[in-house]
């Protein structure tokens, strides 16, 4: 990846300009004891922008999730303000 000076400088100054937005994600596996919707809310409250979904968090066999269940998981993630 080639670093462009202008992008680097803007990235450094963004927090000072109030334009900073986290691009970090957190893995839902760290919240194994919590239900998935609550894990998403906690992840967002702690300042993360996205969540990596631990497959076992949704189902013992993630490949067997129906399209409706996948849409519901996406709705939960987006509803919590995550990507």
C-alpha positions as MATLAB code, in Angstrom:
seq = 'XXXXXXXXXXXXXXXXXXXXXXXXXXXXXXXXXXXXXXXXXXXXXXXXXXXXXXXXXXXXXXXXXXXXXXXXXXXXXXXXXXX';
ca = [
       0.000    0.000    0.000;
       1.393    3.360   -0.987;
       1.049    6.116    1.601;
      -0.131    9.415    0.190;
       1.129   12.349    2.237;
      -2.081   14.360    2.042;
      -4.232   11.429    3.178;
      -1.814   10.721    6.015;
      -1.853   14.324    7.230;
      -5.637   14.561    7.016;
      -5.909   11.299    8.944;
      -3.672   12.696   11.680;
      -5.597   15.968   11.859;
      -9.104   14.455   11.678;
      -9.477   13.992   15.467;
      -8.554   17.628   15.998;
     -11.044   18.746   13.370;
     -13.881   16.709   14.843;
     -14.089   14.504   11.752;
     -12.622   11.372   13.280;
     -14.571    8.204   12.779;
     -13.355    4.854   14.021;
     -12.762    2.148   11.440;
     -11.956   -0.526   13.992;
     -14.007   -3.664   14.443;
     -14.342   -6.028   17.356;
     -15.052   -9.758   17.357;
     -18.360  -10.844   18.849;
     -16.633  -13.955   20.220;
     -15.307  -11.804   23.069;
     -18.919  -11.529   24.242;
     -19.693  -15.259   24.155;
     -21.817  -14.979   27.311;
     -24.011  -12.234   25.814;
     -26.779  -12.496   23.304;
     -25.783  -11.201   19.867;
     -27.910   -7.997   19.912;
     -26.433   -6.969   23.263;
     -22.899   -7.719   22.033;
     -23.520   -5.390   19.080;
     -24.746   -2.585   21.339;
     -21.778   -2.912   23.697;
     -19.372   -2.963   20.753;
     -20.802    0.303   19.420;
     -20.875    1.967   22.850;
     -17.174    1.238   23.272;
     -16.395    3.146   20.069;
     -15.962    0.435   17.468;
     -17.401    0.945   13.980;
     -17.871   -2.685   13.017;
     -18.234   -6.177   14.364;
     -16.716   -9.420   13.187;
     -19.359  -12.043   13.779;
     -18.161  -15.198   15.482;
     -20.066  -17.853   13.488;
     -20.955  -19.833   16.607;
     -22.542  -16.699   18.084;
     -25.445  -17.074   15.663;
     -25.751  -20.814   15.299;
     -24.003  -24.106   16.024;
     -23.937  -24.591   12.240;
     -23.657  -21.168   10.552;
     -23.960  -22.726    7.088;
     -27.512  -23.759    7.974;
     -28.719  -20.194    8.645;
     -31.702  -19.326    6.497;
     -31.751  -16.146    4.398;
     -34.252  -14.681    6.879;
     -31.906  -15.383    9.804;
     -29.035  -13.747    7.911;
     -31.162  -10.685    7.198;
     -32.081  -10.515   10.888;
     -28.407  -10.621   11.901;
     -27.664   -7.826    9.437;
     -30.600   -5.790   10.769;
     -29.245   -6.180   14.323;
     -25.753   -5.086   13.277;
     -26.985   -2.069   11.334;
     -29.512   -1.201   14.042;
     -26.656   -0.946   16.522;
     -24.888    1.471   14.179;
     -22.198   -0.990   13.129;
     -20.864   -2.196    9.804;
];
